[in-house]
Amino acid sequence: MAEKKPKGNKAEGFREEIKLGVSDEYSKLRETRSLELKKNLNIRLSRMEGQMKGVRQMVENDRYYVDLVVQGISLNSAMKSFCRIVMEEHLRDDVASRLQAGEADESLDEFAQMLQKVMN
């Protein structure tokens, strides 16, 4: 019997939604990140996972609505910080490289679209 696949990947959907326009070949070349950056991002993700588990427990324990909102705001802030770091690295590494390669328009359009999504 064939295995059912999930109906899409949210990350892929996000990438398609903002129409980044980056070739797969270029993406593969730029996907390596420093060990320090990976460590930093993974630490942040682990903290957010812990916070999310805490919020889930708060829901199960019928905590006061305001407490839930405060924790939600905290999670939102943590995710924005995560996105800011990824975008800074993208700007310093990928966008800078593409500008030097003469691909300025495409690179800046991609960054502007990504920035708009993050700010909404």
N, C-alpha and C positions, 0 to 999 in steps of 0.2 A: 504494500500500500504506500502511495506517495506521501511524503511528509508535507504538511501544510506549513507555509511560510507566513510570518506576520505580514500584515497589510502595510508595509512600508516602514522605513526607518525615519524617525523624527529628524535626525541630523541631515539625512539626505533630502528630506522634504524642505527643511530650512534652506539648504544649499540651493535646491531647485527654485524655491520661492523667491529668493533674492537675485536669482539669475547671475551668478558670479562671473560666468563667462571665462573661467580659467580652464585651459586645456588639461586633460588628464596627465599628459606628459610633464607639463610644468609642475603640477601638483605633486607628482611623485618625487620630483627633484627637490622640492622645498619642504617635504614632510619631516625632515630630521630636525629635532629640537635638542637643545643642550640638556644634559643630565640635570643641571641646576634648575632650568625652567620646568622640566618634567616633574622634578621633585616638588617644586613650589606649587605647581598646578594640582598635583595629586594630593598634597597636604590640604590645600583649600577644598578640594572635592571631598576628602574624607571628613573634614570639619562640617561641611554642609550636609553630608549624609548623616552624621551624628546629630546635627540640629534637626534634620527632618525626622529622624527616629524619635527624638524628644518631643517634637510637635505632635507626631502621631500618638504618642503616649498621652500627651496632654488632652488630645481629642477623646481618647478612650477613657480618660479619667474625668471627663466633663469639666475641664478647666474653664475659667471665665473667658468670655469672648475677647475682651480687651487683651488678655494675656496671649491668646492665639494670634491676634492681629500683630502684636508687638513682635512675636517670634517670626511671623510671616514677613514683616518688614525687615527684620534682621537677615532672614534667608535671602530676600530680594537684594539687599545691600551686598551680601557675600557673593551672590551670583554676578552682580554688576561689577564688583571688584575683579572677579575671575575673568569676565569678558574684557575689562579694561586692560588687564595684563596681556591677554591673548592678542588683543588689537594692537597694543603697543609693540609687541614682538613682531606682529605681522607688518606693521608700518616700518619698523627698523630693519627687518630682514627682507621680506618678500617685496614690499612696495619699493624700497630703496633699490633693490637689485633690478627690478623691472624698469624703474626709471632710468637706470644706467644702461639697460638693454634697449632703450627707446620705446618701451611699451607704456609710456606714461598715462595716456588717455584711458586705456583699459584698466590699468592698475588703480588709478585714482577713482574711476567710476565704481569699481568693485569695492574699494574702501569706503566711499561715500554711501553706497547702498547698505553695506554692513553697519556702518555707524548709524544710519537712519533706523535700521531695525533694532539696534541695541537701545537707542534713545526712546523708542516708542513703548 
